[in-house]
Amino acid sequence: MLGQHLKRNLTGYAFISPFIIGFLCFTLVPMVISLYLSFTKYNLFSPPRWVGMDNYIKMFSNDPKYLQSLKVTLLYVFIGVPMRLTFALFVAMILNTKSRMVGAYRTIYYLPSIIGGSVAVSIMWRNIFSDTGIINGLIGFFGLGPVSWFGNPSAALVMLISLSVWQFGSSMLIFLAGLKNIPSEMYEAASVDGASFFRKFFKITMPLLSSVILFNLVMQTISAFMTFVPAYIISKGEGGPMDGTLLYSLYLFRQAFMFNNMGYASAMAWVMLLLVGIMTGILFKTSKSWVFYESGGK
């Protein structure tokens, strides 16, 4: 009996061993090394030198660019994520209808998320917003002067956020799945009672979709904090103009691979992990007051 039990356990361990080995080698061990390096001064060419909390102190007391990258990233998250989710929900509600072409429309709307914030898409976005691009062409059509998207930090951030909003497809599909799970009888009963569209939206759709909204909000917030490729391509790796597109991940990349400040970059990575953890914790904590479940609880 003991031999069979041991054999069964060994079989299970054999199946999960690739994941365990991969997790240890490519996640846990690098995280531990990164934590150690965050307390050192290390430039790849000389042994790490222990400096204690100096890297963390420098971030908030002696590095204006770090504070700027934090500001830009928070603006990107707090503006871009709500806009993306709002647009995704709007399109999902439109597609939540009975139509012959609805399947094709879903595929078309999901395509931007498949190609994502790739290098090619970022280059395309840069060309669209260039001085002779489509956007300035449309602005000129209405008799207005061209906007210098690459010369104004606020305009450059708007351009970056617009690319984020354009990639709404994955959130849209999740919202659509949630809408499909809402019983149509509820809307029919509300219509009999004379409820308007907005009343049905806020009294039926939003409460029953709140758990889906929470999921999308958490996932998109984490994704927004890690955005790198669009900012790198659009600003040509500089984060300009005037650090207007210097996202946190881009500044971390510059510190690590352009300035070889591996210790400082490791400290930045751990602060980012802490920030994402705090944001996620706040979302879950506050969700108790606005997320409703089918069981009737919050």
GULOPA-667241 format. One line per 8 residues: number of its first residue (from 1); their letters; for each residue x, y, z of C-alpha. Coordinates in pm, 1 decimal, always signed. Example, Ala and Ser with C-alpha at 12.3 -4.5 7.8 and 13.67 -1.06 7.14 Angstrom:
BEGIN
1 = AS = +1230.0/-450.0/+780.0 ~ +1367.0/-106.0/+714.0
***
This chain:
BEGIN
1 = MLGQHLKR = +0.0/+0.0/+0.0 ~ +277.9/+238.3/+95.1 ~ +458.8/+163.6/-228.9 ~ +150.2/+235.0/-439.6 ~ +84.5/+558.2/-249.3 ~ +444.7/+671.2/-299.6 ~ +433.3/+576.1/-667.8 ~ +111.2/+774.1/-715.5
9 = NLTGYAFI = +264.6/+1078.3/-545.6 ~ +581.4/+1053.4/-752.8 ~ +371.4/+1044.2/-1069.7 ~ +194.8/+1363.1/-963.7 ~ +522.1/+1533.7/-874.8 ~ +665.0/+1431.0/-1212.6 ~ +377.2/+1601.4/-1393.8 ~ +407.9/+1929.0/-1200.4
17 = SPFIIGFL = +788.7/+1930.7/-1192.7 ~ +826.0/+2130.8/-1519.4 ~ +618.5/+2412.4/-1369.3 ~ +802.1/+2397.1/-1034.7 ~ +1144.5/+2399.0/-1202.5 ~ +1040.5/+2682.3/-1434.7 ~ +896.6/+2883.4/-1144.9 ~ +1209.7/+2838.6/-934.7
25 = CFTLVPMV = +1455.6/+2912.1/-1217.3 ~ +1275.2/+3192.6/-1397.4 ~ +1061.7/+3359.0/-1128.3 ~ +1150.1/+3295.3/-764.2 ~ +1531.0/+3288.6/-790.4 ~ +1547.3/+3601.4/-1015.5 ~ +1313.8/+3782.2/-772.5 ~ +1538.3/+3697.4/-476.6
33 = ISLYLSFT = +1847.6/+3810.2/-669.8 ~ +1667.1/+4129.4/-773.8 ~ +1574.4/+4199.9/-411.3 ~ +1938.6/+4164.1/-308.8 ~ +2059.6/+4383.6/-596.8 ~ +1810.8/+4655.6/-499.5 ~ +2024.6/+4718.0/-190.0 ~ +2347.1/+4737.6/-389.5
41 = KYNLFSPP = +2524.5/+4951.3/-645.8 ~ +2577.6/+4726.0/-945.5 ~ +2666.8/+4815.8/-1304.6 ~ +2731.9/+4469.7/-1461.5 ~ +3105.8/+4538.0/-1487.0 ~ +3203.7/+4527.5/-1119.4 ~ +3086.0/+4322.8/-820.0 ~ +2772.3/+4448.2/-640.1
49 = RWVGMDNY = +2851.5/+4689.5/-355.5 ~ +2611.0/+4702.3/-61.7 ~ +2457.5/+5049.7/-17.2 ~ +2159.7/+4967.7/+203.0 ~ +1851.8/+5184.0/+145.4 ~ +2035.0/+5441.5/-70.1 ~ +1859.9/+5338.8/-393.1 ~ +1516.1/+5369.9/-235.2
57 = IKMFSNDP = +1599.3/+5702.0/-70.2 ~ +1734.5/+5840.4/-398.6 ~ +1406.6/+5768.7/-579.8 ~ +1198.7/+6001.2/-368.9 ~ +1457.5/+6260.7/-265.2 ~ +1715.3/+6301.1/-540.9 ~ +1569.6/+6185.4/-873.3 ~ +1318.1/+6423.8/-1036.0
65 = KYLQSLKV = +1289.2/+6197.9/-1341.8 ~ +1174.6/+5910.4/-1122.3 ~ +898.0/+6123.6/-972.1 ~ +804.3/+6239.6/-1322.9 ~ +783.5/+5879.3/-1445.8 ~ +564.1/+5793.8/-1147.9 ~ +337.0/+6090.4/-1221.1 ~ +307.9/+6005.5/-1591.9
73 = TLLYVFIG = +233.3/+5640.8/-1514.1 ~ -38.2/+5725.8/-1260.9 ~ -200.8/+5962.1/-1512.1 ~ -178.8/+5690.7/-1776.6 ~ -343.5/+5438.7/-1543.4 ~ -612.1/+5660.4/-1389.8 ~ -718.3/+5809.2/-1724.4 ~ -649.6/+5527.1/-1968.6
81 = VPMRLTFA = -797.5/+5232.5/-1778.0 ~ -1142.1/+5389.4/-1710.3 ~ -1161.3/+5510.8/-2070.6 ~ -1069.0/+5168.9/-2208.9 ~ -1322.4/+4989.4/-1988.7 ~ -1596.7/+5241.3/-2064.5 ~ -1541.7/+5203.5/-2437.4 ~ -1520.9/+4823.7/-2404.6
89 = LFVAMILN = -1852.7/+4809.6/-2217.0 ~ -2017.1/+5042.9/-2469.2 ~ -1913.2/+4824.1/-2763.6 ~ -2004.8/+4504.7/-2575.0 ~ -2357.4/+4634.9/-2520.3 ~ -2388.0/+4716.7/-2890.3 ~ -2267.1/+4367.9/-2984.9 ~ -2498.9/+4202.7/-2732.6
97 = TKSRMVGA = -2771.4/+4185.9/-2995.2 ~ -2906.5/+3924.4/-3232.1 ~ -2755.8/+3990.1/-3573.4 ~ -2615.2/+3781.6/-3857.2 ~ -2293.7/+3981.9/-3865.3 ~ -2239.7/+4009.6/-3489.5 ~ -1977.0/+3731.0/-3494.4 ~ -1775.1/+3912.7/-3759.6
105 = YRTIYYLP = -1804.3/+4240.6/-3568.3 ~ -1674.6/+4075.6/-3251.4 ~ -1372.0/+3944.7/-3439.6 ~ -1301.6/+4284.3/-3595.1 ~ -1324.1/+4463.7/-3261.3 ~ -1101.6/+4203.4/-3096.7 ~ -822.1/+4232.0/-3355.2 ~ -652.4/+4533.9/-3188.9
113 = SIIGGSVA = -607.9/+4327.5/-2872.6 ~ -456.5/+4036.1/-3065.1 ~ -183.5/+4251.6/-3216.6 ~ -173.8/+4457.7/-2894.2 ~ +82.7/+4727.5/-2828.9 ~ +332.5/+4568.1/-3065.1 ~ +619.1/+4747.4/-3234.6 ~ +431.3/+4759.0/-3566.6
121 = VSIMWRNI = +117.1/+4905.9/-3409.0 ~ +319.1/+5163.3/-3215.0 ~ +494.7/+5271.3/-3535.8 ~ +156.2/+5292.9/-3708.4 ~ +24.7/+5507.8/-3422.5 ~ +327.3/+5733.9/-3446.0 ~ +262.0/+5785.9/-3818.3 ~ -109.8/+5848.5/-3761.9
129 = FSDTGIIN = -28.9/+6129.9/-3519.0 ~ +260.4/+6278.5/-3718.5 ~ +242.6/+6633.7/-3856.1 ~ +117.9/+6495.6/-4189.2 ~ -79.2/+6206.3/-4039.5 ~ -447.9/+6121.6/-4049.9 ~ -534.4/+6287.9/-3718.9 ~ -390.7/+6626.3/-3815.2
137 = GLIGFFGL = -554.7/+6583.5/-4155.5 ~ -894.7/+6545.8/-3987.1 ~ -823.8/+6843.9/-3762.8 ~ -731.4/+7051.1/-4068.9 ~ -1054.3/+6942.6/-4241.2 ~ -1245.9/+7133.2/-3974.4 ~ -1036.4/+7444.4/-4030.5 ~ -814.4/+7403.3/-3724.2
145 = GPVSWFGN = -437.8/+7416.6/-3708.5 ~ -230.8/+7097.9/-3670.9 ~ -146.9/+6972.5/-3322.5 ~ +217.9/+6910.1/-3239.1 ~ +166.9/+6569.1/-3081.5 ~ +541.7/+6513.9/-3046.3 ~ +623.1/+6863.8/-2923.8 ~ +379.6/+6894.8/-2634.8
153 = PSAALVML = +409.3/+6659.7/-2333.4 ~ +35.0/+6666.2/-2260.2 ~ -54.1/+6595.2/-2624.3 ~ +200.8/+6312.4/-2637.0 ~ +46.2/+6151.1/-2329.3 ~ -300.7/+6182.5/-2485.8 ~ -164.5/+6004.5/-2794.2 ~ -25.4/+5725.7/-2574.7
161 = ISLSVWQF = -352.2/+5689.5/-2383.3 ~ -549.7/+5675.3/-2708.3 ~ -342.1/+5374.1/-2814.4 ~ -426.2/+5209.6/-2482.9 ~ -798.8/+5274.1/-2530.7 ~ -783.7/+5134.3/-2885.7 ~ -678.7/+4795.7/-2742.6 ~ -1014.1/+4735.5/-2573.1
169 = GSSMLIFL = -1096.5/+4403.2/-2739.5 ~ -1013.1/+4161.0/-2457.1 ~ -1212.3/+4360.8/-2201.6 ~ -1498.3/+4388.5/-2450.4 ~ -1521.8/+4009.9/-2491.2 ~ -1523.3/+3958.5/-2114.3 ~ -1796.5/+4221.5/-2074.9 ~ -1990.8/+4054.7/-2355.6
177 = AGLKNIPS = -1972.7/+3717.9/-2178.7 ~ -2099.7/+3884.3/-1861.1 ~ -2387.7/+4050.6/-2045.4 ~ -2489.4/+3714.7/-2193.0 ~ -2525.4/+3576.2/-1839.7 ~ -2779.6/+3840.2/-1734.1 ~ -3130.6/+3687.5/-1762.3 ~ -3336.7/+3864.0/-2027.9
185 = EMYEAASV = -3643.6/+3820.7/-1805.5 ~ -3510.5/+4094.5/-1578.4 ~ -3506.0/+4347.4/-1862.3 ~ -3850.3/+4234.9/-1978.5 ~ -3995.6/+4276.5/-1629.4 ~ -3834.5/+4620.0/-1598.0 ~ -3979.9/+4722.5/-1935.0 ~ -4327.0/+4617.1/-1818.9
193 = DGASFFRK = -4279.4/+4840.0/-1513.7 ~ -4192.3/+5128.7/-1745.3 ~ -3821.1/+5149.5/-1659.5 ~ -3611.0/+5362.9/-1893.5 ~ -3289.1/+5245.5/-2061.2 ~ -3072.0/+5427.5/-1807.0 ~ -3269.5/+5290.8/-1512.5 ~ -3228.4/+4935.8/-1643.7
201 = FFKITMPL = -2859.1/+5002.3/-1702.2 ~ -2788.1/+5127.9/-1349.4 ~ -3029.6/+4897.8/-1163.9 ~ -2981.1/+4572.5/-1356.8 ~ -2679.7/+4576.9/-1588.3 ~ -2423.2/+4744.8/-1363.3 ~ -2498.5/+4547.7/-1042.3 ~ -2505.0/+4210.6/-1220.3
209 = LSSVILFN = -2192.7/+4300.3/-1418.4 ~ -2001.0/+4441.3/-1120.2 ~ -1790.9/+4127.5/-1060.6 ~ -1687.1/+4131.2/-1427.4 ~ -1605.6/+4501.9/-1399.9 ~ -1383.3/+4427.1/-1099.2 ~ -1197.1/+4154.9/-1289.4 ~ -1138.6/+4378.4/-1591.0
217 = LVMQTISA = -1040.4/+4670.3/-1368.8 ~ -776.7/+4468.7/-1182.5 ~ -631.9/+4307.3/-1495.7 ~ -620.8/+4629.7/-1697.0 ~ -468.5/+4824.7/-1407.0 ~ -185.7/+4572.4/-1374.4 ~ -137.9/+4573.2/-1752.4 ~ -127.7/+4954.3/-1765.2
225 = FMTFVPAY = +144.1/+4972.8/-1500.2 ~ +360.3/+4738.3/-1709.5 ~ +314.5/+4919.3/-2042.9 ~ +648.9/+4958.7/-2217.0 ~ +657.6/+4902.0/-2594.7 ~ +423.2/+5187.5/-2704.5 ~ +606.4/+5443.4/-2490.1 ~ +944.6/+5320.6/-2612.8
233 = IISKGEGG = +852.8/+5329.9/-2983.0 ~ +651.0/+5651.4/-2980.9 ~ +918.5/+5843.7/-2787.8 ~ +1209.5/+5659.2/-2955.1 ~ +1321.1/+5534.8/-2615.0 ~ +1360.5/+5883.1/-2467.3 ~ +1025.3/+5931.9/-2293.4 ~ +984.3/+6274.8/-2452.1
241 = PMDGTLLY = +886.2/+6537.4/-2521.6 ~ +995.4/+6682.0/-2187.2 ~ +946.8/+6339.8/-2024.2 ~ +576.4/+6354.3/-2113.4 ~ +567.8/+5984.1/-2208.7 ~ +828.8/+5861.8/-1960.4 ~ +632.2/+5569.9/-1820.2 ~ +767.3/+5389.8/-1515.0
249 = SLYLFRQA = +866.4/+5077.1/-1708.1 ~ +1046.7/+5285.5/-1970.9 ~ +1249.4/+5473.2/-1709.4 ~ +1329.7/+5142.0/-1538.9 ~ +1451.4/+5004.1/-1873.1 ~ +1668.6/+5310.8/-1932.9 ~ +1826.8/+5283.1/-1588.4 ~ +1898.5/+4911.7/-1633.3
257 = FMFNNMGY = +2008.6/+4880.5/-1995.2 ~ +2115.8/+5229.4/-2100.6 ~ +2283.5/+5354.2/-1782.3 ~ +2371.3/+5007.4/-1640.3 ~ +2230.9/+5101.2/-1299.1 ~ +2110.6/+4748.9/-1222.9 ~ +2086.6/+4806.2/-849.7 ~ +1874.8/+5117.5/-890.5
265 = ASAMAWVM = +1658.2/+4949.0/-1155.8 ~ +1601.8/+4651.4/-925.0 ~ +1486.0/+4886.8/-650.3 ~ +1249.6/+5053.3/-898.3 ~ +1108.5/+4712.6/-992.6 ~ +1031.5/+4630.4/-630.4 ~ +864.7/+4966.7/-576.0 ~ +651.7/+4899.2/-885.2
273 = LLLVGIMT = +553.5/+4560.2/-742.9 ~ +457.1/+4732.1/-417.9 ~ +253.0/+4996.8/-603.2 ~ +66.9/+4736.2/-808.7 ~ +3.3/+4533.3/-493.9 ~ -135.0/+4838.6/-311.3 ~ -357.3/+4933.8/-606.2 ~ -489.6/+4578.5/-635.0
281 = GILFKTSK = -548.6/+4561.2/-260.8 ~ -742.6/+4888.9/-266.5 ~ -959.8/+4764.2/-552.4 ~ -1044.4/+4441.4/-370.3 ~ -1101.6/+4622.1/-39.9 ~ -1336.6/+4882.0/-188.0 ~ -1512.1/+4620.5/-402.9 ~ -1706.5/+4506.6/-96.8
289 = SWVFYESG = -1921.5/+4818.2/-127.6 ~ -2002.6/+4797.9/-499.3 ~ -1957.3/+4442.3/-626.6 ~ -2274.1/+4233.2/-612.9 ~ -2292.2/+3857.4/-656.6 ~ -2584.4/+3639.8/-763.2 ~ -2611.9/+3501.3/-410.3 ~ -2717.0/+3849.1/-301.0
297 = GK = -2400.7/+3926.5/-109.1 ~ -2136.7/+4189.0/-170.3
***
